[in-house]
């Protein structure tokens, strides 16, 4: 079906927001992996594999593959939920 210009622009804006949030979440997760609290030695292999995995997802996401778009949205929402859980636990002091 054909889309109106407004619908297309709205979908593009939403998609770009997901991409920016995905990149931001990957950077934060990489930072946490490098400076992991509680572990003295962090495996460099784990960091490289995770960056390759996220890079592949981002590459195919930019190519508009459906499975990559779903993975990007899932990862963004997972990080949002985890952020709220972490904030809740910190506030309640559990």
PyMOL Python script that loads the backbone (N, CA, C, O; Angstrom):
from pymol import cmd

cmd.read_pdbstr("""\
ATOM      1  N   UNK A   1       0.835  -1.178   0.000  1.00  0.00           N
ATOM      2  CA  UNK A   1       0.000   0.000   0.000  1.00  0.00           C
ATOM      3  C   UNK A   1       0.878   1.239   0.000  1.00  0.00           C
ATOM      4  O   UNK A   1       2.020   1.229   0.458  1.00  0.00           O
ATOM      5  N   UNK A   2       0.308   2.282  -0.522  1.00  0.00           N
ATOM      6  CA  UNK A   2       1.028   3.542  -0.572  1.00  0.00           C
ATOM      7  C   UNK A   2       0.881   4.269   0.750  1.00  0.00           C
ATOM      8  O   UNK A   2      -0.136   4.160   1.434  1.00  0.00           O
ATOM      9  N   UNK A   3       1.928   5.018   1.093  1.00  0.00           N
ATOM     10  CA  UNK A   3       1.912   5.803   2.314  1.00  0.00           C
ATOM     11  C   UNK A   3       1.901   7.281   1.962  1.00  0.00           C
ATOM     12  O   UNK A   3       2.423   7.702   0.929  1.00  0.00           O
ATOM     13  N   UNK A   4       1.304   8.038   2.831  1.00  0.00           N
ATOM     14  CA  UNK A   4       1.392   9.477   2.692  1.00  0.00           C
ATOM     15  C   UNK A   4       2.785   9.924   3.130  1.00  0.00           C
ATOM     16  O   UNK A   4       3.493   9.204   3.834  1.00  0.00           O
ATOM     17  N   UNK A   5       3.152  11.101   2.706  1.00  0.00           N
ATOM     18  CA  UNK A   5       4.474  11.615   3.034  1.00  0.00           C
ATOM     19  C   UNK A   5       4.657  11.762   4.543  1.00  0.00           C
ATOM     20  O   UNK A   5       5.735  11.488   5.070  1.00  0.00           O
ATOM     21  N   UNK A   6       3.600  12.195   5.240  1.00  0.00           N
ATOM     22  CA  UNK A   6       3.675  12.363   6.684  1.00  0.00           C
ATOM     23  C   UNK A   6       3.936  11.031   7.384  1.00  0.00           C
ATOM     24  O   UNK A   6       4.741  10.966   8.313  1.00  0.00           O
ATOM     25  N   UNK A   7       3.262   9.977   6.947  1.00  0.00           N
ATOM     26  CA  UNK A   7       3.451   8.662   7.549  1.00  0.00           C
ATOM     27  C   UNK A   7       4.877   8.167   7.348  1.00  0.00           C
ATOM     28  O   UNK A   7       5.496   7.640   8.272  1.00  0.00           O
ATOM     29  N   UNK A   8       5.390   8.339   6.145  1.00  0.00           N
ATOM     30  CA  UNK A   8       6.743   7.901   5.837  1.00  0.00           C
ATOM     31  C   UNK A   8       7.761   8.656   6.685  1.00  0.00           C
ATOM     32  O   UNK A   8       8.693   8.056   7.221  1.00  0.00           O
ATOM     33  N   UNK A   9       7.586   9.960   6.806  1.00  0.00           N
ATOM     34  CA  UNK A   9       8.504  10.764   7.606  1.00  0.00           C
ATOM     35  C   UNK A   9       8.436  10.378   9.080  1.00  0.00           C
ATOM     36  O   UNK A   9       9.464  10.337   9.756  1.00  0.00           O
ATOM     37  N   UNK A  10       7.247  10.097   9.579  1.00  0.00           N
ATOM     38  CA  UNK A  10       7.087   9.688  10.973  1.00  0.00           C
ATOM     39  C   UNK A  10       7.785   8.351  11.234  1.00  0.00           C
ATOM     40  O   UNK A  10       8.453   8.186  12.254  1.00  0.00           O
ATOM     41  N   UNK A  11       7.629   7.393  10.304  1.00  0.00           N
ATOM     42  CA  UNK A  11       8.285   6.098  10.446  1.00  0.00           C
ATOM     43  C   UNK A  11       9.805   6.233  10.372  1.00  0.00           C
ATOM     44  O   UNK A  11      10.530   5.568  11.111  1.00  0.00           O
ATOM     45  N   UNK A  12      10.275   7.089   9.485  1.00  0.00           N
ATOM     46  CA  UNK A  12      11.723   7.310   9.365  1.00  0.00           C
ATOM     47  C   UNK A  12      12.287   7.930  10.636  1.00  0.00           C
ATOM     48  O   UNK A  12      13.355   7.535  11.104  1.00  0.00           O
ATOM     49  N   UNK A  13      11.572   8.898  11.190  1.00  0.00           N
ATOM     50  CA  UNK A  13      12.030   9.550  12.414  1.00  0.00           C
ATOM     51  C   UNK A  13      12.075   8.548  13.564  1.00  0.00           C
ATOM     52  O   UNK A  13      13.032   8.534  14.338  1.00  0.00           O
ATOM     53  N   UNK A  14      11.054   7.718  13.677  1.00  0.00           N
ATOM     54  CA  UNK A  14      11.002   6.700  14.726  1.00  0.00           C
ATOM     55  C   UNK A  14      12.138   5.694  14.562  1.00  0.00           C
ATOM     56  O   UNK A  14      12.758   5.281  15.542  1.00  0.00           O
ATOM     57  N   UNK A  15      12.402   5.303  13.319  1.00  0.00           N
ATOM     58  CA  UNK A  15      13.480   4.350  13.044  1.00  0.00           C
ATOM     59  C   UNK A  15      14.842   4.937  13.393  1.00  0.00           C
ATOM     60  O   UNK A  15      15.694   4.240  13.944  1.00  0.00           O
ATOM     61  N   UNK A  16      15.056   6.216  13.076  1.00  0.00           N
ATOM     62  CA  UNK A  16      16.325   6.859  13.392  1.00  0.00           C
ATOM     63  C   UNK A  16      16.521   6.987  14.896  1.00  0.00           C
ATOM     64  O   UNK A  16      17.640   6.857  15.393  1.00  0.00           O
ATOM     65  N   UNK A  17      15.440   7.240  15.618  1.00  0.00           N
ATOM     66  CA  UNK A  17      15.531   7.310  17.074  1.00  0.00           C
ATOM     67  C   UNK A  17      15.950   5.966  17.641  1.00  0.00           C
ATOM     68  O   UNK A  17      16.793   5.906  18.536  1.00  0.00           O
ATOM     69  N   UNK A  18      15.366   4.880  17.128  1.00  0.00           N
ATOM     70  CA  UNK A  18      15.763   3.541  17.564  1.00  0.00           C
ATOM     71  C   UNK A  18      17.239   3.282  17.262  1.00  0.00           C
ATOM     72  O   UNK A  18      17.943   2.698  18.085  1.00  0.00           O
ATOM     73  N   UNK A  19      17.711   3.707  16.095  1.00  0.00           N
ATOM     74  CA  UNK A  19      19.119   3.500  15.753  1.00  0.00           C
ATOM     75  C   UNK A  19      20.039   4.267  16.700  1.00  0.00           C
ATOM     76  O   UNK A  19      21.043   3.727  17.164  1.00  0.00           O
ATOM     77  N   UNK A  20      19.699   5.522  16.986  1.00  0.00           N
ATOM     78  CA  UNK A  20      20.526   6.308  17.903  1.00  0.00           C
ATOM     79  C   UNK A  20      20.515   5.710  19.304  1.00  0.00           C
ATOM     80  O   UNK A  20      21.555   5.657  19.960  1.00  0.00           O
ATOM     81  N   UNK A  21      19.355   5.260  19.770  1.00  0.00           N
ATOM     82  CA  UNK A  21      19.286   4.629  21.083  1.00  0.00           C
ATOM     83  C   UNK A  21      20.067   3.330  21.112  1.00  0.00           C
ATOM     84  O   UNK A  21      20.688   3.004  22.123  1.00  0.00           O
ATOM     85  N   UNK A  22      20.044   2.576  20.008  1.00  0.00           N
ATOM     86  CA  UNK A  22      20.808   1.338  19.914  1.00  0.00           C
ATOM     87  C   UNK A  22      22.301   1.620  20.010  1.00  0.00           C
ATOM     88  O   UNK A  22      23.018   0.949  20.752  1.00  0.00           O
ATOM     89  N   UNK A  23      22.767   2.608  19.262  1.00  0.00           N
ATOM     90  CA  UNK A  23      24.194   2.950  19.300  1.00  0.00           C
ATOM     91  C   UNK A  23      24.582   3.428  20.695  1.00  0.00           C
ATOM     92  O   UNK A  23      25.642   3.063  21.204  1.00  0.00           O
ATOM     93  N   UNK A  24      23.742   4.231  21.307  1.00  0.00           N
ATOM     94  CA  UNK A  24      24.002   4.716  22.671  1.00  0.00           C
ATOM     95  C   UNK A  24      24.056   3.554  23.666  1.00  0.00           C
ATOM     96  O   UNK A  24      24.931   3.514  24.530  1.00  0.00           O
ATOM     97  N   UNK A  25      23.121   2.613  23.541  1.00  0.00           N
ATOM     98  CA  UNK A  25      23.104   1.453  24.440  1.00  0.00           C
ATOM     99  C   UNK A  25      24.333   0.580  24.235  1.00  0.00           C
ATOM    100  O   UNK A  25      24.887   0.060  25.204  1.00  0.00           O
ATOM    101  N   UNK A  26      24.763   0.412  22.999  1.00  0.00           N
ATOM    102  CA  UNK A  26      25.966  -0.383  22.727  1.00  0.00           C
ATOM    103  C   UNK A  26      27.188   0.284  23.346  1.00  0.00           C
ATOM    104  O   UNK A  26      28.032  -0.396  23.932  1.00  0.00           O
ATOM    105  N   UNK A  27      27.293   1.590  23.227  1.00  0.00           N
ATOM    106  CA  UNK A  27      28.418   2.297  23.821  1.00  0.00           C
ATOM    107  C   UNK A  27      28.420   2.168  25.336  1.00  0.00           C
ATOM    108  O   UNK A  27      29.472   1.971  25.946  1.00  0.00           O
ATOM    109  N   UNK A  28      27.250   2.280  25.941  1.00  0.00           N
ATOM    110  CA  UNK A  28      27.159   2.140  27.396  1.00  0.00           C
ATOM    111  C   UNK A  28      27.510   0.718  27.817  1.00  0.00           C
ATOM    112  O   UNK A  28      28.244   0.527  28.787  1.00  0.00           O
ATOM    113  N   UNK A  29      26.999  -0.278  27.104  1.00  0.00           N
ATOM    114  CA  UNK A  29      27.317  -1.667  27.444  1.00  0.00           C
ATOM    115  C   UNK A  29      28.795  -1.973  27.261  1.00  0.00           C
ATOM    116  O   UNK A  29      29.373  -2.723  28.047  1.00  0.00           O
ATOM    117  N   UNK A  30      29.405  -1.410  26.248  1.00  0.00           N
ATOM    118  CA  UNK A  30      30.843  -1.606  26.045  1.00  0.00           C
ATOM    119  C   UNK A  30      31.633  -0.952  27.170  1.00  0.00           C
ATOM    120  O   UNK A  30      32.599  -1.523  27.675  1.00  0.00           O
ATOM    121  N   UNK A  31      31.218   0.240  27.555  1.00  0.00           N
ATOM    122  CA  UNK A  31      31.867   0.930  28.673  1.00  0.00           C
ATOM    123  C   UNK A  31      31.740   0.111  29.949  1.00  0.00           C
ATOM    124  O   UNK A  31      32.704  -0.020  30.704  1.00  0.00           O
ATOM    125  N   UNK A  32      30.562  -0.437  30.193  1.00  0.00           N
ATOM    126  CA  UNK A  32      30.349  -1.260  31.388  1.00  0.00           C
ATOM    127  C   UNK A  32      31.193  -2.524  31.311  1.00  0.00           C
ATOM    128  O   UNK A  32      31.738  -2.959  32.326  1.00  0.00           O
ATOM    129  N   UNK A  33      31.313  -3.122  30.132  1.00  0.00           N
ATOM    130  CA  UNK A  33      32.147  -4.316  29.985  1.00  0.00           C
ATOM    131  C   UNK A  33      33.615  -4.019  30.246  1.00  0.00           C
ATOM    132  O   UNK A  33      34.313  -4.820  30.867  1.00  0.00           O
ATOM    133  N   UNK A  34      34.081  -2.879  29.778  1.00  0.00           N
ATOM    134  CA  UNK A  34      35.490  -2.535  29.963  1.00  0.00           C
ATOM    135  C   UNK A  34      35.783  -2.222  31.422  1.00  0.00           C
ATOM    136  O   UNK A  34      36.779  -2.690  31.975  1.00  0.00           O
ATOM    137  N   UNK A  35      34.927  -1.441  32.038  1.00  0.00           N
ATOM    138  CA  UNK A  35      35.124  -1.043  33.428  1.00  0.00           C
ATOM    139  C   UNK A  35      34.130  -1.750  34.333  1.00  0.00           C
ATOM    140  O   UNK A  35      33.473  -1.120  35.161  1.00  0.00           O
ATOM    141  N   UNK A  36      34.026  -3.055  34.171  1.00  0.00           N
ATOM    142  CA  UNK A  36      33.056  -3.840  34.918  1.00  0.00           C
ATOM    143  C   UNK A  36      33.380  -3.799  36.403  1.00  0.00           C
ATOM    144  O   UNK A  36      34.492  -4.119  36.823  1.00  0.00           O
ATOM    145  N   UNK A  37      32.402  -3.404  37.176  1.00  0.00           N
ATOM    146  CA  UNK A  37      32.601  -3.316  38.613  1.00  0.00           C
ATOM    147  C   UNK A  37      32.489  -4.701  39.231  1.00  0.00           C
ATOM    148  O   UNK A  37      31.551  -5.444  38.942  1.00  0.00           O
ATOM    149  N   UNK A  38      33.429  -5.036  40.065  1.00  0.00           N
ATOM    150  CA  UNK A  38      33.386  -6.318  40.749  1.00  0.00           C
ATOM    151  C   UNK A  38      34.221  -7.396  40.087  1.00  0.00           C
ATOM    152  O   UNK A  38      34.445  -8.448  40.687  1.00  0.00           O
ATOM    153  N   UNK A  39      34.685  -7.170  38.883  1.00  0.00           N
ATOM    154  CA  UNK A  39      35.538  -8.143  38.204  1.00  0.00           C
ATOM    155  C   UNK A  39      36.853  -7.444  37.889  1.00  0.00           C
ATOM    156  O   UNK A  39      36.883  -6.402  37.235  1.00  0.00           O
ATOM    157  N   UNK A  40      37.944  -8.045  38.371  1.00  0.00           N
ATOM    158  CA  UNK A  40      39.238  -7.406  38.183  1.00  0.00           C
ATOM    159  C   UNK A  40      39.735  -7.521  36.752  1.00  0.00           C
ATOM    160  O   UNK A  40      40.323  -6.583  36.214  1.00  0.00           O
ATOM    161  N   UNK A  41      39.497  -8.679  36.132  1.00  0.00           N
ATOM    162  CA  UNK A  41      39.993  -8.888  34.775  1.00  0.00           C
ATOM    163  C   UNK A  41      38.811  -9.140  33.846  1.00  0.00           C
ATOM    164  O   UNK A  41      38.034 -10.073  34.049  1.00  0.00           O
ATOM    165  N   UNK A  42      38.686  -8.301  32.830  1.00  0.00           N
ATOM    166  CA  UNK A  42      37.611  -8.428  31.854  1.00  0.00           C
ATOM    167  C   UNK A  42      38.200  -9.061  30.601  1.00  0.00           C
ATOM    168  O   UNK A  42      39.277  -8.680  30.142  1.00  0.00           O
ATOM    169  N   UNK A  43      37.487 -10.016  30.065  1.00  0.00           N
ATOM    170  CA  UNK A  43      37.968 -10.706  28.879  1.00  0.00           C
ATOM    171  C   UNK A  43      37.869  -9.791  27.662  1.00  0.00           C
ATOM    172  O   UNK A  43      36.796  -9.281  27.340  1.00  0.00           O
ATOM    173  N   UNK A  44      38.999  -9.592  26.995  1.00  0.00           N
ATOM    174  CA  UNK A  44      39.014  -8.784  25.782  1.00  0.00           C
ATOM    175  C   UNK A  44      38.267  -9.456  24.650  1.00  0.00           C
ATOM    176  O   UNK A  44      37.710  -8.793  23.775  1.00  0.00           O
ATOM    177  N   UNK A  45      38.259 -10.789  24.676  1.00  0.00           N
ATOM    178  CA  UNK A  45      37.542 -11.537  23.647  1.00  0.00           C
ATOM    179  C   UNK A  45      36.046 -11.268  23.740  1.00  0.00           C
ATOM    180  O   UNK A  45      35.370 -11.130  22.720  1.00  0.00           O
ATOM    181  N   UNK A  46      35.531 -11.193  24.969  1.00  0.00           N
ATOM    182  CA  UNK A  46      34.100 -10.927  25.162  1.00  0.00           C
ATOM    183  C   UNK A  46      33.721  -9.568  24.596  1.00  0.00           C
ATOM    184  O   UNK A  46      32.665  -9.420  23.980  1.00  0.00           O
ATOM    185  N   UNK A  47      34.574  -8.582  24.802  1.00  0.00           N
ATOM    186  CA  UNK A  47      34.298  -7.236  24.299  1.00  0.00           C
ATOM    187  C   UNK A  47      34.322  -7.217  22.776  1.00  0.00           C
ATOM    188  O   UNK A  47      33.452  -6.611  22.151  1.00  0.00           O
ATOM    189  N   UNK A  48      35.302  -7.870  22.179  1.00  0.00           N
ATOM    190  CA  UNK A  48      35.421  -7.890  20.719  1.00  0.00           C
ATOM    191  C   UNK A  48      34.243  -8.629  20.091  1.00  0.00           C
ATOM    192  O   UNK A  48      33.683  -8.168  19.097  1.00  0.00           O
ATOM    193  N   UNK A  49      33.862  -9.772  20.663  1.00  0.00           N
ATOM    194  CA  UNK A  49      32.732 -10.538  20.123  1.00  0.00           C
ATOM    195  C   UNK A  49      31.434  -9.752  20.238  1.00  0.00           C
ATOM    196  O   UNK A  49      30.627  -9.754  19.309  1.00  0.00           O
ATOM    197  N   UNK A  50      31.226  -9.082  21.362  1.00  0.00           N
ATOM    198  CA  UNK A  50      29.988  -8.303  21.511  1.00  0.00           C
ATOM    199  C   UNK A  50      29.958  -7.128  20.534  1.00  0.00           C
ATOM    200  O   UNK A  50      28.904  -6.819  19.977  1.00  0.00           O
ATOM    201  N   UNK A  51      31.102  -6.471  20.319  1.00  0.00           N
ATOM    202  CA  UNK A  51      31.131  -5.368  19.352  1.00  0.00           C
ATOM    203  C   UNK A  51      30.899  -5.871  17.931  1.00  0.00           C
ATOM    204  O   UNK A  51      30.221  -5.207  17.146  1.00  0.00           O
ATOM    205  N   UNK A  52      31.447  -7.028  17.592  1.00  0.00           N
ATOM    206  CA  UNK A  52      31.185  -7.610  16.268  1.00  0.00           C
ATOM    207  C   UNK A  52      29.710  -7.954  16.107  1.00  0.00           C
ATOM    208  O   UNK A  52      29.116  -7.695  15.060  1.00  0.00           O
ATOM    209  N   UNK A  53      29.120  -8.540  17.147  1.00  0.00           N
ATOM    210  CA  UNK A  53      27.703  -8.899  17.113  1.00  0.00           C
ATOM    211  C   UNK A  53      26.833  -7.661  16.911  1.00  0.00           C
ATOM    212  O   UNK A  53      25.939  -7.657  16.066  1.00  0.00           O
ATOM    213  N   UNK A  54      27.098  -6.608  17.692  1.00  0.00           N
ATOM    214  CA  UNK A  54      26.327  -5.382  17.566  1.00  0.00           C
ATOM    215  C   UNK A  54      26.589  -4.707  16.223  1.00  0.00           C
ATOM    216  O   UNK A  54      25.683  -4.103  15.648  1.00  0.00           O
ATOM    217  N   UNK A  55      27.819  -4.805  15.719  1.00  0.00           N
ATOM    218  CA  UNK A  55      28.141  -4.241  14.419  1.00  0.00           C
ATOM    219  C   UNK A  55      27.381  -4.917  13.292  1.00  0.00           C
ATOM    220  O   UNK A  55      26.907  -4.254  12.370  1.00  0.00           O
ATOM    221  N   UNK A  56      27.264  -6.247  13.364  1.00  0.00           N
ATOM    222  CA  UNK A  56      26.512  -6.987  12.352  1.00  0.00           C
ATOM    223  C   UNK A  56      25.036  -6.601  12.397  1.00  0.00           C
ATOM    224  O   UNK A  56      24.407  -6.400  11.358  1.00  0.00           O
ATOM    225  N   UNK A  57      24.493  -6.499  13.603  1.00  0.00           N
ATOM    226  CA  UNK A  57      23.088  -6.102  13.740  1.00  0.00           C
ATOM    227  C   UNK A  57      22.880  -4.689  13.199  1.00  0.00           C
ATOM    228  O   UNK A  57      21.899  -4.430  12.502  1.00  0.00           O
ATOM    229  N   UNK A  58      23.794  -3.780  13.516  1.00  0.00           N
ATOM    230  CA  UNK A  58      23.675  -2.406  13.021  1.00  0.00           C
ATOM    231  C   UNK A  58      23.807  -2.357  11.496  1.00  0.00           C
ATOM    232  O   UNK A  58      23.075  -1.621  10.834  1.00  0.00           O
ATOM    233  N   UNK A  59      24.730  -3.132  10.942  1.00  0.00           N
ATOM    234  CA  UNK A  59      24.920  -3.155   9.482  1.00  0.00           C
ATOM    235  C   UNK A  59      23.643  -3.604   8.773  1.00  0.00           C
ATOM    236  O   UNK A  59      23.180  -2.958   7.833  1.00  0.00           O
ATOM    237  N   UNK A  60      23.085  -4.713   9.236  1.00  0.00           N
ATOM    238  CA  UNK A  60      21.872  -5.202   8.590  1.00  0.00           C
ATOM    239  C   UNK A  60      20.662  -4.335   8.931  1.00  0.00           C
ATOM    240  O   UNK A  60      19.708  -4.270   8.156  1.00  0.00           O
ATOM    241  N   UNK A  61      20.695  -3.672  10.082  1.00  0.00           N
ATOM    242  CA  UNK A  61      19.634  -2.734  10.419  1.00  0.00           C
ATOM    243  C   UNK A  61      19.628  -1.537   9.490  1.00  0.00           C
ATOM    244  O   UNK A  61      18.567  -1.047   9.105  1.00  0.00           O
ATOM    245  N   UNK A  62      20.809  -1.067   9.130  1.00  0.00           N
ATOM    246  CA  UNK A  62      20.896   0.042   8.182  1.00  0.00           C
ATOM    247  C   UNK A  62      20.488  -0.388   6.775  1.00  0.00           C
ATOM    248  O   UNK A  62      20.087   0.442   5.961  1.00  0.00           O
ATOM    249  N   UNK A  63      20.590  -1.667   6.496  1.00  0.00           N
ATOM    250  CA  UNK A  63      20.145  -2.209   5.205  1.00  0.00           C
ATOM    251  C   UNK A  63      18.653  -2.550   5.217  1.00  0.00           C
ATOM    252  O   UNK A  63      18.113  -3.064   4.237  1.00  0.00           O
ATOM    253  N   UNK A  64      18.002  -2.255   6.339  1.00  0.00           N
ATOM    254  CA  UNK A  64      16.550  -2.433   6.492  1.00  0.00           C
ATOM    255  C   UNK A  64      16.099  -3.885   6.442  1.00  0.00           C
ATOM    256  O   UNK A  64      15.031  -4.189   5.911  1.00  0.00           O
ATOM    257  N   UNK A  65      16.913  -4.784   6.996  1.00  0.00           N
ATOM    258  CA  UNK A  65      16.486  -6.174   7.127  1.00  0.00           C
ATOM    259  C   UNK A  65      15.528  -6.259   8.312  1.00  0.00           C
ATOM    260  O   UNK A  65      15.782  -5.681   9.369  1.00  0.00           O
ATOM    261  N   UNK A  66      14.437  -6.978   8.129  1.00  0.00           N
ATOM    262  CA  UNK A  66      13.387  -7.018   9.141  1.00  0.00           C
ATOM    263  C   UNK A  66      13.891  -7.605  10.453  1.00  0.00           C
ATOM    264  O   UNK A  66      13.597  -7.072  11.523  1.00  0.00           O
ATOM    265  N   UNK A  67      14.649  -8.700  10.381  1.00  0.00           N
ATOM    266  CA  UNK A  67      15.110  -9.353  11.610  1.00  0.00           C
ATOM    267  C   UNK A  67      16.051  -8.433  12.392  1.00  0.00           C
ATOM    268  O   UNK A  67      16.050  -8.450  13.623  1.00  0.00           O
ATOM    269  N   UNK A  68      16.850  -7.634  11.688  1.00  0.00           N
ATOM    270  CA  UNK A  68      17.756  -6.721  12.377  1.00  0.00           C
ATOM    271  C   UNK A  68      16.988  -5.578  13.027  1.00  0.00           C
ATOM    272  O   UNK A  68      17.342  -5.131  14.118  1.00  0.00           O
ATOM    273  N   UNK A  69      15.937  -5.102  12.361  1.00  0.00           N
ATOM    274  CA  UNK A  69      15.115  -4.049  12.961  1.00  0.00           C
ATOM    275  C   UNK A  69      14.435  -4.547  14.227  1.00  0.00           C
ATOM    276  O   UNK A  69      14.329  -3.813  15.209  1.00  0.00           O
ATOM    277  N   UNK A  70      13.978  -5.789  14.205  1.00  0.00           N
ATOM    278  CA  UNK A  70      13.352  -6.376  15.393  1.00  0.00           C
ATOM    279  C   UNK A  70      14.378  -6.516  16.513  1.00  0.00           C
ATOM    280  O   UNK A  70      14.068  -6.231  17.669  1.00  0.00           O
ATOM    281  N   UNK A  71      15.589  -6.949  16.189  1.00  0.00           N
ATOM    282  CA  UNK A  71      16.643  -7.087  17.196  1.00  0.00           C
ATOM    283  C   UNK A  71      17.013  -5.725  17.795  1.00  0.00           C
ATOM    284  O   UNK A  71      17.242  -5.613  18.999  1.00  0.00           O
ATOM    285  N   UNK A  72      17.069  -4.704  16.957  1.00  0.00           N
ATOM    286  CA  UNK A  72      17.400  -3.364  17.451  1.00  0.00           C
ATOM    287  C   UNK A  72      16.320  -2.875  18.408  1.00  0.00           C
ATOM    288  O   UNK A  72      16.631  -2.362  19.483  1.00  0.00           O
ATOM    289  N   UNK A  73      15.060  -3.029  18.029  1.00  0.00           N
ATOM    290  CA  UNK A  73      13.966  -2.601  18.904  1.00  0.00           C
ATOM    291  C   UNK A  73      13.951  -3.400  20.199  1.00  0.00           C
ATOM    292  O   UNK A  73      13.733  -2.839  21.272  1.00  0.00           O
ATOM    293  N   UNK A  74      14.182  -4.706  20.104  1.00  0.00           N
ATOM    294  CA  UNK A  74      14.220  -5.552  21.298  1.00  0.00           C
ATOM    295  C   UNK A  74      15.343  -5.118  22.226  1.00  0.00           C
ATOM    296  O   UNK A  74      15.140  -5.001  23.434  1.00  0.00           O
ATOM    297  N   UNK A  75      16.516  -4.880  21.674  1.00  0.00           N
ATOM    298  CA  UNK A  75      17.659  -4.491  22.485  1.00  0.00           C
ATOM    299  C   UNK A  75      17.438  -3.144  23.158  1.00  0.00           C
ATOM    300  O   UNK A  75      17.797  -2.961  24.321  1.00  0.00           O
ATOM    301  N   UNK A  76      16.850  -2.204  22.434  1.00  0.00           N
ATOM    302  CA  UNK A  76      16.579  -0.884  23.017  1.00  0.00           C
ATOM    303  C   UNK A  76      15.581  -1.001  24.166  1.00  0.00           C
ATOM    304  O   UNK A  76      15.803  -0.441  25.240  1.00  0.00           O
ATOM    305  N   UNK A  77      14.475  -1.733  23.943  1.00  0.00           N
ATOM    306  CA  UNK A  77      13.476  -1.879  24.999  1.00  0.00           C
ATOM    307  C   UNK A  77      14.015  -2.684  26.175  1.00  0.00           C
ATOM    308  O   UNK A  77      13.661  -2.402  27.320  1.00  0.00           O
ATOM    309  N   UNK A  78      14.851  -3.664  25.925  1.00  0.00           N
ATOM    310  CA  UNK A  78      15.469  -4.430  27.013  1.00  0.00           C
ATOM    311  C   UNK A  78      16.322  -3.520  27.877  1.00  0.00           C
ATOM    312  O   UNK A  78      16.273  -3.606  29.104  1.00  0.00           O
ATOM    313  N   UNK A  79      17.098  -2.656  27.256  1.00  0.00           N
ATOM    314  CA  UNK A  79      17.931  -1.729  28.024  1.00  0.00           C
ATOM    315  C   UNK A  79      17.105  -0.706  28.787  1.00  0.00           C
ATOM    316  O   UNK A  79      17.477  -0.316  29.894  1.00  0.00           O
ATOM    317  N   UNK A  80      15.997  -0.269  28.218  1.00  0.00           N
ATOM    318  CA  UNK A  80      15.128   0.670  28.934  1.00  0.00           C
ATOM    319  C   UNK A  80      14.539  -0.002  30.172  1.00  0.00           C
ATOM    320  O   UNK A  80      14.523   0.589  31.252  1.00  0.00           O
ATOM    321  N   UNK A  81      14.059  -1.226  30.020  1.00  0.00           N
ATOM    322  CA  UNK A  81      13.486  -1.955  31.165  1.00  0.00           C
ATOM    323  C   UNK A  81      14.541  -2.205  32.231  1.00  0.00           C
ATOM    324  O   UNK A  81      14.279  -2.023  33.420  1.00  0.00           O
ATOM    325  N   UNK A  82      15.741  -2.625  31.812  1.00  0.00           N
ATOM    326  CA  UNK A  82      16.814  -2.857  32.779  1.00  0.00           C
ATOM    327  C   UNK A  82      17.226  -1.575  33.486  1.00  0.00           C
ATOM    328  O   UNK A  82      17.551  -1.607  34.673  1.00  0.00           O
ATOM    329  N   UNK A  83      17.221  -0.455  32.784  1.00  0.00           N
ATOM    330  CA  UNK A  83      17.561   0.818  33.401  1.00  0.00           C
ATOM    331  C   UNK A  83      16.558   1.168  34.502  1.00  0.00           C
ATOM    332  O   UNK A  83      16.946   1.604  35.585  1.00  0.00           O
ATOM    333  N   UNK A  84      15.262   0.974  34.219  1.00  0.00           N
ATOM    334  CA  UNK A  84      14.253   1.246  35.240  1.00  0.00           C
ATOM    335  C   UNK A  84      14.386   0.296  36.427  1.00  0.00           C
ATOM    336  O   UNK A  84      14.186   0.709  37.570  1.00  0.00           O
ATOM    337  N   UNK A  85      14.717  -0.956  36.176  1.00  0.00           N
ATOM    338  CA  UNK A  85      14.922  -1.899  37.282  1.00  0.00           C
ATOM    339  C   UNK A  85      16.119  -1.496  38.129  1.00  0.00           C
ATOM    340  O   UNK A  85      16.050  -1.546  39.357  1.00  0.00           O
ATOM    341  N   UNK A  86      17.203  -1.100  37.498  1.00  0.00           N
ATOM    342  CA  UNK A  86      18.385  -0.691  38.235  1.00  0.00           C
ATOM    343  C   UNK A  86      18.105   0.559  39.054  1.00  0.00           C
ATOM    344  O   UNK A  86      18.532   0.645  40.206  1.00  0.00           O
ATOM    345  N   UNK A  87      17.399   1.528  38.486  1.00  0.00           N
ATOM    346  CA  UNK A  87      17.067   2.750  39.218  1.00  0.00           C
ATOM    347  C   UNK A  87      16.147   2.424  40.396  1.00  0.00           C
ATOM    348  O   UNK A  87      16.318   2.965  41.488  1.00  0.00           O
ATOM    349  N   UNK A  88      15.175   1.540  40.172  1.00  0.00           N
ATOM    350  CA  UNK A  88      14.256   1.157  41.249  1.00  0.00           C
ATOM    351  C   UNK A  88      15.004   0.474  42.398  1.00  0.00           C
ATOM    352  O   UNK A  88      14.753   0.764  43.567  1.00  0.00           O
ATOM    353  N   UNK A  89      15.907  -0.417  42.064  1.00  0.00           N
ATOM    354  CA  UNK A  89      16.664  -1.115  43.105  1.00  0.00           C
ATOM    355  C   UNK A  89      17.574  -0.140  43.853  1.00  0.00           C
ATOM    356  O   UNK A  89      17.721  -0.240  45.071  1.00  0.00           O
ATOM    357  N   UNK A  90      18.176   0.789  43.139  1.00  0.00           N
ATOM    358  CA  UNK A  90      19.043   1.769  43.800  1.00  0.00           C
ATOM    359  C   UNK A  90      18.233   2.680  44.731  1.00  0.00           C
ATOM    360  O   UNK A  90      18.691   3.021  45.822  1.00  0.00           O
ATOM    361  N   UNK A  91      17.035   3.070  44.297  1.00  0.00           N
ATOM    362  CA  UNK A  91      16.214   3.955  45.129  1.00  0.00           C
ATOM    363  C   UNK A  91      15.702   3.217  46.366  1.00  0.00           C
ATOM    364  O   UNK A  91      15.739   3.755  47.472  1.00  0.00           O
ATOM    365  N   UNK A  92      15.227   1.994  46.179  1.00  0.00           N
ATOM    366  CA  UNK A  92      14.695   1.231  47.301  1.00  0.00           C
ATOM    367  C   UNK A  92      15.784   0.639  48.176  1.00  0.00           C
ATOM    368  O   UNK A  92      15.524   0.269  49.321  1.00  0.00           O
ATOM    369  N   UNK A  93      16.990   0.546  47.660  1.00  0.00           N
ATOM    370  CA  UNK A  93      18.111   0.048  48.443  1.00  0.00           C
ATOM    371  C   UNK A  93      18.054  -1.447  48.686  1.00  0.00           C
ATOM    372  O   UNK A  93      18.481  -1.920  49.740  1.00  0.00           O
ATOM    373  N   UNK A  94      17.537  -2.191  47.735  1.00  0.00           N
ATOM    374  CA  UNK A  94      17.445  -3.644  47.902  1.00  0.00           C
ATOM    375  C   UNK A  94      18.755  -4.329  47.633  1.00  0.00           C
ATOM    376  O   UNK A  94      18.843  -5.553  47.731  1.00  0.00           O
TER     377      UNK A  94
END
""", "prot")
cmd.dss("prot")
cmd.show_as("cartoon", "prot")
cmd.util.cbc("prot")
cmd.orient("prot")
